[in-house]
Amino acid sequence: MSALNIKKGSTSHSAYNLRDTHSDVVERHTLAVIVANEAGVLARVIGLFSGRGYNIDSLTVAEVDHTGHRSRITVVTSGTPSVIEQIKAQLGRIVPVHEVHDLTTEGQSVERELALFKVAGKGDKRVEALRLADIFRANVVDSTLESFIFEVTGTSEKIDAFAELMRPLGLTELARTGVAALSRGAEAV
């Protein structure tokens, strides 16, 4: 039993990686990959995942530096600590990749996702859908006499919870953007 209360993981404030890389526990990690904004880069990054049998839970891509021609790929993936380390190392070896950051282990980060929900219903179900949307701070972005389209922004868990509540009320369609994430603090990633 350790006398120190040290949490597993590494942070930007520690020189030591305290994670057990031989663990069999599957962990969810959010990776921020800064790449050259050129044709074929996304295909090469995704090819690394598919070629080695790694799963992607969420993927978002957008240009973040127009003058520097750089894009940010945010990938949410799962694996054992050794698999995650292997993914990061292999991503770093791809030529158009400038930086690879594991937001899960580098300190605190903020993750958000946007989703659109089409809910069809009449009467009490319609009223209940509006009531729940208010609780979840969902915006009504379109309305007809038979349906609503709600916009929800938040964590993936919040999106999942809203979807579960809307299913019995007439959820007919769902579109999700995937996770966008930034590390907290003054330093840029």
Secondary structure, DSSP 4 states (H G I P E B T S, - for coil): --SS-PPSS--TT-SS--S-TT----EEEEEEEEEE-STTHHHHHHHHHHHHT--EEEEEEEEEETTTTEEEEEEEEEE-HHHHHHHHHHHHTSTTEEEEEETTTSS-EEEEEEEEEEEE--THHHHHHHHHHHHTT-EEEEE-SSEEEEEEEE-HHHHHHHHHHHGGGTEEEEEE---EEEESSSS--
